[in-house]
Amino acid sequence: MQNKLSLYITSGILLLVTLAVVSLYMGVYAFEKHSVAELFSGILSGDSSISQSDRFVLLNLRLPRITMAVLIGSALAVSGTCLQGMFKNPLATPDLIGITSGASLFAALTIVLGSSFKQYIPEVFHFSLLSIMAFIGALLTMILVYRISTSNGKTNVVVMLLCGVAFTALGFAITGFLIYISKEEQLRDLTFWNLGSLAGATWTKNLILAVIVLVSYVFLINKGKALNAMMLGERDAQHLGIPVEKIKKQIVLLTALMVGTSVAFAGTIGFVGLIVPYILRLLFKSNYNIILPLSAVMGGILLLTADTISRTIAQPSEVPIGILTAFMGAPIFIVILIRNRKSM
């Protein structure tokens, strides 16, 4: 089993690296030197023949964007996989149960009203205020959904989904009001969050994302055995020595942290946490020992592919990546509903 998992992960990483190299070449701008290897070696050696435009596009536009696509795709896929294992249902994803909507709402509140309450917040938090508020929105929504839909250790799937619908509708209504009262610059930012885009990628944001993703994975990526046990029922898992409540708290906190940060930096990107676990479950059944670590790689592959398409399909303009992931995820959502309608 371990050898197979290592083979799958290695193959996935090789595919991801290949896609990243291909993505470097994709776009309106064409590098003067056709080999990316030549560009990198020239930049590292201080070759003066490398033009400033080549340097800027490679180091400040495409590489940060590719890195952000991999990090956010991985974070959203792992979040969806963990939530599905915890709720024991393939429909429990951050966007469908309202977590993404909660993060987006608090991000929108910060964009429009942030200048009003920044004076009451220590200056050290001003730079990361948007990320902090998005995390708080995701966490509050996650806790509310869990409390409302879970009773005596069992989660009512219909109630959980209805909670997601209710919170999403509420978030949409409040965001609509914020759009109504917003100024022109704020309106552009709100449109960006609602549609989703990786165009704002920077190395600073990627560093923050990388730290949050790595810290979260330290606690989550090895929880495959625990999630497999929890699929049997929480009482059975406890009898097997699994600290169920501790794991559930870790999943709630860390998925909210990853989703909140992703929304703060890239806006609303839906369905990644639905598509990746669904495809992996078709291949490996419900074995979270394999699905969970593989989702970290496959999520990056999916979002990097979607982002590459989004910035090349309608050149020189760009299709918001949230639109593409919705096109991919909606049919899969319908298929899951049809396959699970008898058990809901």
C-alpha positions as CSV (number, residue, x, y, z in Angstrom):
1,M,0.0,0.0,0.0
2,Q,2.7,2.5,1.0
3,N,4.8,1.7,-2.1
4,K,1.7,2.3,-4.3
5,L,0.9,5.5,-2.6
6,S,4.5,6.7,-3.1
7,L,4.3,5.8,-6.8
8,Y,1.0,7.7,-7.2
9,I,2.3,10.8,-5.4
10,T,5.5,10.8,-7.4
11,S,3.6,10.4,-10.7
12,G,1.3,13.3,-9.6
13,I,4.2,15.6,-8.7
14,L,5.9,14.8,-12.1
15,L,2.6,15.7,-13.9
16,L,2.3,18.9,-11.8
17,V,5.9,20.0,-12.6
18,T,5.2,19.3,-16.3
19,L,2.0,21.4,-16.2
20,A,3.9,24.2,-14.4
21,V,6.6,24.3,-17.1
22,V,3.9,24.3,-19.9
23,S,2.0,27.1,-18.1
24,L,5.2,29.2,-18.0
25,Y,5.0,29.4,-21.8
26,M,1.3,30.1,-22.0
27,G,0.1,33.7,-22.3
28,V,0.0,36.7,-24.5
29,Y,3.7,37.6,-23.8
30,A,6.3,35.4,-25.6
31,F,9.8,35.2,-24.1
32,E,12.6,36.3,-26.3
33,K,14.6,33.2,-25.3
34,H,12.4,30.2,-26.0
35,S,13.8,27.9,-23.4
36,V,12.7,28.5,-19.8
37,A,15.9,26.6,-18.7
38,E,17.9,29.3,-20.5
39,L,15.9,32.0,-18.8
40,F,16.5,30.6,-15.3
41,S,20.2,29.9,-15.9
42,G,20.7,33.4,-17.4
43,I,18.9,35.1,-14.4
44,L,20.9,33.0,-11.9
45,S,24.2,33.7,-13.6
46,G,23.4,37.4,-14.0
47,D,23.4,37.2,-17.8
48,S,22.8,40.8,-19.1
49,S,21.3,39.4,-22.4
50,I,18.1,38.5,-20.5
51,S,15.7,41.4,-21.1
52,Q,14.0,43.2,-18.2
53,S,10.6,42.3,-19.6
54,D,11.5,38.6,-19.7
55,R,12.6,38.8,-16.0
56,F,9.5,40.7,-14.9
57,V,7.0,38.4,-16.7
58,L,8.8,35.2,-15.4
59,L,9.6,36.2,-11.8
60,N,6.8,38.6,-11.0
61,L,3.8,37.4,-13.0
62,R,3.9,33.8,-14.1
63,L,5.9,32.1,-11.4
64,P,4.0,33.7,-8.5
65,R,0.7,32.9,-10.2
66,I,1.6,29.2,-10.9
67,T,2.8,28.9,-7.3
68,M,-0.5,30.3,-5.9
69,A,-2.6,28.1,-8.2
70,V,-0.8,25.0,-6.8
71,L,-1.0,26.1,-3.1
72,I,-4.7,27.2,-3.3
73,G,-5.8,24.2,-5.3
74,S,-4.0,21.9,-2.9
75,A,-5.5,23.6,0.1
76,L,-9.1,23.6,-1.2
77,A,-8.9,19.9,-2.3
78,V,-7.5,18.8,1.1
79,S,-10.2,20.9,2.9
80,G,-12.9,19.3,0.9
81,T,-11.6,15.8,1.5
82,C,-11.3,16.3,5.2
83,L,-14.8,17.7,5.5
84,Q,-16.3,14.9,3.5
85,G,-14.5,12.4,5.7
86,M,-15.7,14.1,8.9
87,F,-19.3,14.5,7.7
88,K,-19.2,11.1,6.0
89,N,-20.8,12.6,2.9
90,P,-19.4,13.5,-0.6
91,L,-21.4,16.8,-0.7
92,A,-19.6,18.3,2.4
93,T,-17.3,20.8,0.6
94,P,-16.3,24.3,1.7
95,D,-18.4,26.1,-1.0
96,L,-21.5,23.9,-0.7
97,I,-21.9,24.1,3.0
98,G,-21.4,27.9,3.1
99,I,-17.8,28.2,4.4
100,T,-16.5,29.9,1.2
101,S,-19.5,32.2,1.3
102,G,-18.8,33.1,4.9
103,A,-15.1,33.9,4.1
104,S,-16.2,36.0,1.1
105,L,-18.7,37.9,3.1
106,F,-16.2,38.9,5.7
107,A,-13.6,39.8,3.0
108,A,-16.3,42.0,1.4
109,L,-17.1,43.7,4.7
110,T,-13.3,44.5,5.1
111,I,-13.0,45.8,1.5
112,V,-16.0,48.2,1.9
113,L,-16.0,49.1,5.6
114,G,-12.4,48.3,6.6
115,S,-11.3,51.9,6.5
116,S,-13.9,52.7,9.2
117,F,-12.6,50.3,11.8
118,K,-8.9,50.1,10.9
119,Q,-8.2,52.9,13.4
120,Y,-9.3,50.6,16.2
121,I,-7.0,47.8,15.2
122,P,-3.2,47.7,15.9
123,E,-1.2,48.8,12.9
124,V,0.7,45.5,12.8
125,F,-2.5,43.7,11.7
126,H,-3.5,46.2,8.9
127,F,-1.6,44.3,6.2
128,S,-3.2,40.9,7.0
129,L,-6.6,42.3,8.0
130,L,-8.3,40.9,4.9
131,S,-6.9,37.4,5.6
132,I,-7.8,37.5,9.2
133,M,-11.4,38.6,8.5
134,A,-11.8,35.9,5.8
135,F,-10.6,33.3,8.3
136,I,-13.0,34.5,11.0
137,G,-15.9,34.3,8.5
138,A,-14.9,30.8,7.4
139,L,-14.5,29.6,11.0
140,L,-17.8,31.1,12.2
141,T,-19.7,29.6,9.3
142,M,-18.0,26.2,9.8
143,I,-18.9,26.1,13.5
144,L,-22.5,27.2,12.9
145,V,-23.1,24.6,10.1
146,Y,-21.6,21.9,12.3
147,R,-23.6,22.8,15.4
148,I,-26.9,23.1,13.5
149,S,-26.6,20.0,11.4
150,T,-25.1,17.6,14.0
151,S,-27.0,16.0,16.9
152,N,-25.8,13.2,19.1
153,G,-22.7,12.8,17.0
154,K,-24.7,12.3,13.7
155,T,-24.8,14.8,10.9
156,N,-28.1,15.3,9.1
157,V,-26.9,15.8,5.5
158,V,-30.1,17.6,4.3
159,V,-29.9,20.1,7.2
160,M,-26.2,20.6,6.5
161,L,-26.9,21.4,2.8
162,L,-29.8,23.7,3.7
163,C,-27.6,25.5,6.1
164,G,-25.1,26.0,3.3
165,V,-27.9,27.4,1.0
166,A,-29.1,29.7,3.8
167,F,-25.7,31.1,4.7
168,T,-24.8,31.5,1.0
169,A,-28.1,33.4,0.4
170,L,-27.5,35.6,3.4
171,G,-23.9,36.3,2.3
172,F,-25.1,37.1,-1.2
173,A,-27.7,39.5,0.2
174,I,-25.3,41.4,2.4
175,T,-22.6,41.4,-0.3
176,G,-25.3,42.9,-2.7
177,F,-25.9,45.7,-0.3
178,L,-22.2,46.3,0.1
179,I,-21.9,46.5,-3.7
180,Y,-24.8,49.0,-3.7
181,I,-23.0,51.4,-1.2
182,S,-19.4,50.7,-2.4
183,K,-17.2,53.2,-4.3
184,E,-15.8,52.5,-7.8
185,E,-12.4,51.0,-6.5
186,Q,-14.2,48.9,-3.9
187,L,-16.6,47.7,-6.5
188,R,-13.7,46.4,-8.7
189,D,-12.3,44.6,-5.7
190,L,-15.7,43.0,-4.8
191,T,-16.1,41.8,-8.4
192,F,-12.7,40.3,-8.2
193,W,-13.6,38.3,-5.0
194,N,-16.9,37.2,-6.3
195,L,-15.5,35.8,-9.6
196,G,-12.2,34.5,-8.4
197,S,-8.8,35.2,-9.9
198,L,-5.1,34.5,-9.3
199,A,-4.0,37.7,-11.1
200,G,-3.1,39.3,-7.7
201,A,-0.5,36.7,-6.9
202,T,2.7,37.9,-5.3
203,W,5.6,36.2,-3.5
204,T,4.5,37.7,-0.2
205,K,1.1,36.2,-0.5
206,N,2.6,32.9,-1.6
207,L,4.9,32.8,1.5
208,I,1.9,33.3,3.8
209,L,-0.1,30.7,2.0
210,A,2.8,28.2,2.0
211,V,3.2,28.6,5.8
212,I,-0.5,28.1,6.5
213,V,-0.8,25.1,4.1
214,L,2.3,23.4,5.5
215,V,1.3,23.9,9.1
216,S,-2.2,22.6,8.3
217,Y,-0.8,19.6,6.5
218,V,1.3,18.6,9.5
219,F,-1.9,18.0,11.4
220,L,-4.2,16.9,8.6
221,I,-2.4,15.0,5.9
222,N,-1.8,11.9,8.0
223,K,-5.4,11.6,9.2
224,G,-6.4,9.0,6.6
225,K,-6.5,6.2,9.1
226,A,-8.7,8.2,11.5
227,L,-11.1,9.3,8.7
228,N,-11.4,5.7,7.6
229,A,-12.3,4.7,11.1
230,M,-14.8,7.6,11.4
231,M,-16.6,6.4,8.3
232,L,-17.6,3.4,10.4
233,G,-19.2,5.7,13.0
234,E,-17.7,7.9,15.7
235,R,-18.3,5.4,18.5
236,D,-16.6,2.6,16.6
237,A,-13.7,5.0,15.9
238,Q,-13.4,5.9,19.6
239,H,-13.3,2.2,20.5
240,L,-10.4,1.8,18.0
241,G,-8.5,4.5,20.0
242,I,-9.1,7.4,17.6
243,P,-9.4,10.8,19.4
244,V,-12.5,11.8,17.4
245,E,-13.3,15.1,19.0
246,K,-9.8,16.3,18.8
247,I,-9.5,15.4,15.1
248,K,-12.9,17.1,14.4
249,K,-11.7,20.3,16.1
250,Q,-8.5,20.3,14.1
251,I,-10.4,19.8,10.8
252,V,-12.8,22.6,11.6
253,L,-10.1,25.1,12.5
254,L,-7.5,24.2,9.8
255,T,-10.0,23.9,6.9
256,A,-11.4,27.3,7.9
257,L,-7.9,28.8,8.0
258,M,-7.0,27.4,4.6
259,V,-10.3,28.4,2.9
260,G,-10.3,31.8,4.6
261,T,-6.8,32.6,3.4
262,S,-7.5,31.3,-0.1
263,V,-10.6,33.5,-0.4
264,A,-8.7,36.5,0.9
265,F,-6.0,36.1,-1.7
266,A,-7.9,34.8,-4.7
267,G,-11.6,35.3,-4.1
268,T,-14.3,32.7,-4.5
269,I,-13.1,29.6,-6.3
270,G,-15.7,26.9,-6.0
271,F,-16.0,23.1,-6.5
272,V,-12.3,22.2,-6.2
273,G,-13.0,20.5,-2.9
274,L,-15.8,18.6,-4.7
275,I,-14.1,17.6,-8.0
276,V,-10.8,16.2,-6.7
277,P,-12.1,13.9,-3.9
278,Y,-14.9,12.6,-6.2
279,I,-12.4,11.6,-8.9
280,L,-10.0,10.0,-6.4
281,R,-13.0,8.2,-4.8
282,L,-13.9,6.7,-8.1
283,L,-10.3,5.4,-8.4
284,F,-9.6,4.3,-4.8
285,K,-13.1,3.9,-3.3
286,S,-13.2,5.6,0.2
287,N,-9.7,4.8,1.3
288,Y,-8.6,8.1,2.9
289,N,-5.1,6.8,3.5
290,I,-4.6,7.2,-0.3
291,I,-7.2,9.9,-1.1
292,L,-6.1,12.5,1.5
293,P,-2.4,12.8,0.5
294,L,-3.2,12.4,-3.2
295,S,-5.8,15.2,-3.0
296,A,-3.0,17.6,-2.0
297,V,-1.3,17.0,-5.4
298,M,-4.4,16.6,-7.5
299,G,-5.9,19.9,-6.2
300,G,-2.8,21.7,-7.4
301,I,-3.0,20.0,-10.8
302,L,-6.7,20.9,-11.2
303,L,-6.4,24.6,-10.3
304,L,-3.2,25.1,-12.3
305,T,-4.9,23.6,-15.4
306,A,-8.0,25.7,-14.9
307,D,-5.9,28.9,-14.4
308,T,-3.8,28.2,-17.5
309,I,-7.0,27.8,-19.5
310,S,-8.5,30.9,-18.0
311,R,-5.7,33.2,-19.1
312,T,-5.3,31.7,-22.6
313,I,-8.8,30.8,-23.8
314,A,-9.8,34.4,-24.5
315,Q,-6.5,36.3,-25.0
316,P,-5.7,39.1,-24.4
317,S,-8.5,39.2,-21.8
318,E,-8.9,36.7,-18.9
319,V,-11.8,34.5,-17.9
320,P,-12.3,34.5,-14.1
321,I,-11.1,31.1,-12.8
322,G,-14.2,30.8,-10.6
323,I,-16.3,30.5,-13.7
324,L,-14.2,27.7,-15.1
325,T,-14.2,25.6,-11.8
326,A,-18.0,26.1,-11.6
327,F,-18.4,24.7,-15.2
328,M,-16.3,21.7,-14.1
329,G,-17.9,21.2,-10.8
330,A,-21.6,21.7,-11.4
331,P,-22.0,18.5,-13.6
332,I,-20.1,16.4,-11.0
333,F,-22.4,17.9,-8.2
334,I,-25.5,16.8,-10.2
335,V,-24.0,13.3,-10.7
336,I,-23.3,12.9,-7.0
337,L,-26.8,14.0,-6.1
338,I,-28.3,11.4,-8.5
339,R,-26.1,8.7,-7.2
340,N,-26.8,9.5,-3.5
341,R,-30.5,10.5,-3.7
342,K,-31.7,7.3,-2.1
343,S,-29.4,7.8,0.9
344,M,-30.3,11.5,1.5
